[in-house]
Amino acid sequence: MKFTFFTALIAAVAQAKPVESELHTYTFQQLIQDFNLVIDHSSYAERQALFEAELKRVIRHNNSNASWTETVNHMSHLTATEKKAFGGRTKGRVARLESQKERPADYKLKAINELPTSVDWRTHGVVSAVKDQGHCGSCWAFASTATIESHAAISTGMLFDLAPQQIAACAPNPDQCGGQGNCNGATAEIAFDYVAKSAGLFEEF
C-alpha cells in the first residue's frame, strides 16, 4: 500500500516542465495548466504575484553564469513558509548507526594532492535524472538513493533508477532521528543503514 502511495505521488507531480528557453514568456496560467493546480479565486492575485516574483528570480539566476540552471514547478506560487512546511528533515537529532562494516582489505585512500580539484559527475554518466519528492518530506530518502545510484554506477558502469519510496516506506527510525520517518523526515544515515542490512533496493517502476 505504501509503495503504491509513493509511486502515485511521484507520478502525480511528474508533469511537463517548461525548459529554460520558454521561461521569458511563461505565464501563471500556463503554470496552472502544466501542473494541474487548483487556485482559490480569493487568493488568485496573491498566488500570481508570488509566481511572477519567483519567475523573475529564476530567470535572473539563469543569467548569472552559475554552474546550474533552474526552472519553475508546482511550488513556484507558494510562500517561503509554505515551501518550508514540505521539508521533512528535523534538525537537532543525529543518527547513530548500530554497526559499521569494515572496509575491504584492498581499500586504499588516495592522497589529497592526487585528487582533482573538482569533478562534474554529470558528464561521466553516473548521475540519474532529477526526481521529484512531491509533497512528501522524504528528501533524506531521495538524496541517499541518488548517492547510492552514483556510487554503483562509478563502480560498475551501470546507472540504475532506484526507488526512494522503498527507503521512505521501509527504513526504520525508532529513535526519530531527523524526524519521524516516512514523509515526516529522517537522515541519510538511516537510509544507508537500512540498505546495508537489507537485500538491496528495487528499481523505480
N, C-alpha and C positions, 0 to 999 in steps of 0.2 A: 504494500500500500504506500509506504514512504517513498519507494523508488518511483512509483507512478506519479506521486505528487511532485517530486523534484524534476522529473523529466518533463512533466506538463508545464511546470513553472518556467523552465529554461526555454521550452518551445514557444511559450506564450509571448516572451519578450524578444524572440529572435526575428524581429520584423526587419524589413528592408531599411537600411540606414542611408542617409544622404552622404555622398562622397564629398571630399573637400572642395572640389571644383564647383559644387552646387550650392554651397553654403551662402554665398553672397546674394542669392535670390531666394533662399529658403524662407518659408513663412510659417507662422504659428498654425495656420490652417493645415498646412502640409504635415506638420508635426502631429497634429491631432489625428489625421488620416493614417499616416505611416505607422503610428504606434497604438492605434485604436483607443485613444484617450477619451475619457468622459469628463467634460469640464462643466461644472455648475454655472448657470448663466450669471449668477450674482458675483462670481469670482473670475469671470472670463477676462475682464480688462486687467486685473491684477496678474493673472497667470500669463497673459500675453506679454505684459511688461517684463515679468521675470524671465520669460523665454528670450525676448529680444535683447535684454541685457546680457544673458548668458551667451547668446549667439555672437554678439559683438566681442565678448571676451574670448571665445573660441577662435574667431577669425583673427583677432589681434595676436593670440598665441601662435597660430599657424603662420603668421607673417613675421615671427620673431626669430626665425632660423634655429629654433630648438631642434633637438635630435628626434622629436616625435611630434605627430600631429594629433589633433583632437577633432571630435565631431559632436553632434547633439544626439540625445537619446530620450528615452521615455521619462527621464527625470529632469530634463532641462527646463521645465516650467515650475519646479519646486523651490522652496526657500532652502537656505543652508541648514536650518534647523530640521526641516522635513527630510532632507537628504541624510543628515547625520543619524536620524532615527533608524535608518536601514542598516547602519553599521552593526556588525554582530560581535565584535571583539570587545570585551570589557577589560580595561587596563587594571593593573594592580595585583593580579594573581599570576604567578609564574608556574608553568607546568613542570612537574618533577617526574621524570621517566623512571619506571620501576627497574629497568635494566638497560644496559648498553652493550651492544655487540662489539667484540674485538675487531680491529682492522685485520685484513688478510696479511699473512706473513710477508708477502711480497709488496705490500703497500709502501710507497715512498712519497714523501712530500718534496716538491721542488723548492729550491731556494727562491726567495722573492726576486732576486735580480735575474732569474731565468724566466720569469713570467712577463707576459705583455702588459703594458700599462692599461689597456682596455681591450675588450672583445665584444663585438656586436654579434651575439649568438643567432640573431635573426637571419644573418647571411650564411649561416652554417647549416641551415635546415634542421635545427634541433629545437625550435620553438613552435608550439602549436598556435592556432588562431585564438584570438581573444574570446573568452567565454563570458557569459552574462549570468550573474547570480540572481537577477531579478530582485524581488522584494524579500529575499531570504538573507538573513545575516550570516552568510556562510563564506565570507572572504577567506577565512582560515583554511577551509577545505579546498577552495579554488586555487589559492596560492600554493598550497602544498602539492596539489595534484599537478600543477604546471611545473613545479620543481622536479617532481618525480619523472614526469614525461621527458623533460630535457635531459636529466641525468641518464635515463635509459637510452635516449637517442644518442647521446655522446658516447656511451659505452657500446652500443650495438649497431648504430647506424640506422635504426628503425624508429620512426616517430609515431607514437600512438596517441589517439584522443581518449584519455582515460576519464572515468566517471567521478567527478567530485561529489555527486549526490550519494555515492556509496559511502564515502568518508563522513559526510554530514549526517547521514541517516544511521550509520552503524558504529562510528567511533565512540567508545565510552568516555565519559567525562565526569566521573563520580565526585571529584573534588571541585567541580565547576571552575576550572582554570580558564580564564579569559571569557567566561560566560557559562551558560547552561547547556551548551552543545546544540547540535542540530542547527536550526535557523537562528538561534539565540547566542551564537558566538562560542569560540574556543580558541585554541592556539595551534600553530603548525606542528609543535612538538607532539601534541595529542594525535594529530593525523599521522605523522611519521611512525609513532609508536604503534598505532593501530595497524598500519600497513605491514610493518616489520613482523608483527605477531599473527598476521592473518595469511590467507592463501594468495594474497595479492589483490590487484584492482581490476574490475571489469572495464572493458572499453565502453565508451558512450554509445548509445543507440538511439 
